Amino acid sequence: MKFLKHSFFFLLLSVLIYSCASYTSKVQEAALTFPALGSIVKSQGHLWYATATQIGMPTWEEPVKVTVQELPFNKASYATYSQYMEKAGKVNKVTYVDSLLQKPNYVRLQLLDKIEITAQLNKEENKELRSYLKNDSDYKMMTSIDVLLAPENLTKFLEADAVFLKEDGWNKGTLLVVKGSQTQRIQLSEFVVFDAKFASFCWGEDIYHHKIIKALLNGNENCPQGTFNRASKIKEDNSYLKF
């Protein structure tokens, strides 16, 4: 009997140790995983939470245009990339020498059409999403990612006539790369993402006094006059609406 008790104790201890190690591993993995372009995340200060706690992806009634920009590494961007690769335990294959004129490049994918994005976020398809977002000003949208692309993908993006973001149904997003009459789908998960930026929401009212998103802000920008970074600052009164 004593042997069985000891065996059960060690078995239970082993399960607890394994569970803790597994949980820690998942937390570390999440900390190195960037949310998808166009996704909604919860931010805290200057930090953002990773895909494991990604809130979701808006319903895009129409694909959203993505701007593709090839940029040379500088000291700051290369430091960000190097730190990410080191923390992720990945091999850094990019060589950067500041004194050389020829610098390695990376690609920035951005959602720049804020008017179009705002219009789509305010459509009926995103009504439930807005109800969720208005409860907490820490919810943001990922509007820019810095990535390294394989040479074949880099060529496709740089030679494309247009690139669009489309919801893939799995809260990850798909890029539609259009060239002439051909359209190719590329999953965002195929990229090595090492940096990202998000936009916050400014809230206002429509003509029926319903809370809607009026603008998207980058960085330390302020909300336009008459709008608020917290939906709770808007007094909502629909009592006069009688049908």
Secondary structure as the mmCIF struct_conf table of DSSP 4:
data_model
#
loop_
_struct_conf.conf_type_id
_struct_conf.id
_struct_conf.beg_label_comp_id
_struct_conf.beg_label_asym_id
_struct_conf.beg_label_seq_id
_struct_conf.end_label_comp_id
_struct_conf.end_label_asym_id
_struct_conf.end_label_seq_id
HELX_RH_AL_P HELX_RH_AL_P1 LYS A 2 ALA A 31
TURN_TY1_P TURN_TY1_P1 LEU A 32 LEU A 32
HELX_LH_PP_P HELX_LH_PP_P1 PHE A 34 ALA A 36
TURN_TY1_P TURN_TY1_P2 LEU A 37 GLY A 38
STRN STRN1 ILE A 40 GLN A 44
TURN_TY1_P TURN_TY1_P3 GLY A 45 HIS A 46
STRN STRN2 LEU A 47 TRP A 48
HELX_RH_3T_P HELX_RH_3T_P1 THR A 51 THR A 53
STRN STRN3 GLY A 56 GLY A 56
BEND BEND1 GLU A 61 GLU A 62
HELX_LH_PP_P HELX_LH_PP_P2 PRO A 63 PRO A 63
STRN STRN4 VAL A 64 LYS A 65
STRN STRN5 THR A 67 PRO A 72
HELX_RH_AL_P HELX_RH_AL_P2 LYS A 75 ALA A 88
TURN_TY1_P TURN_TY1_P4 GLY A 89 GLY A 89
TURN_TY1_P TURN_TY1_P5 ASP A 98 SER A 99
BEND BEND2 LEU A 100 LEU A 101
STRN STRN6 ASN A 105 GLN A 110
HELX_RH_AL_P HELX_RH_AL_P3 LYS A 114 LEU A 121
TURN_TY1_P TURN_TY1_P6 ASN A 122 ASN A 122
BEND BEND3 LYS A 123 LYS A 123
HELX_RH_3T_P HELX_RH_3T_P2 GLU A 124 ASN A 126
HELX_RH_AL_P HELX_RH_AL_P4 LYS A 127 LEU A 133
TURN_TY1_P TURN_TY1_P7 LYS A 134 ASN A 135
TURN_TY1_P TURN_TY1_P8 SER A 137 ASP A 138
STRN STRN7 TYR A 139 LEU A 148
HELX_RH_AL_P HELX_RH_AL_P5 PRO A 151 GLU A 159
BEND BEND4 ASP A 161 ASP A 161
STRN STRN8 ALA A 162 LYS A 166
BEND BEND5 GLY A 169 LYS A 172
STRN STRN9 THR A 174 LYS A 179
TURN_TY1_P TURN_TY1_P9 GLY A 180 SER A 181
STRN STRN10 GLN A 182 GLN A 187
HELX_RH_3T_P HELX_RH_3T_P3 LEU A 188 GLU A 190
BEND BEND6 PHE A 191 PHE A 191
STRN STRN11 VAL A 192 GLU A 205
TURN_TY1_P TURN_TY1_P10 ILE A 207 TYR A 208
STRN STRN12 LYS A 211 ASN A 218
TURN_TY1_P TURN_TY1_P11 GLY A 219 ASN A 220
HELX_LH_PP_P HELX_LH_PP_P3 GLU A 221 PRO A 224
TURN_TY1_P TURN_TY1_P12 GLN A 225 GLY A 226
STRN STRN13 PHE A 228 PHE A 228
BEND BEND7 ASN A 229 ARG A 230
HELX_RH_3T_P HELX_RH_3T_P4 ALA A 231 LYS A 233
BEND BEND8 ILE A 234 ILE A 234
TURN_TY1_P TURN_TY1_P13 SER A 239 TYR A 240
#
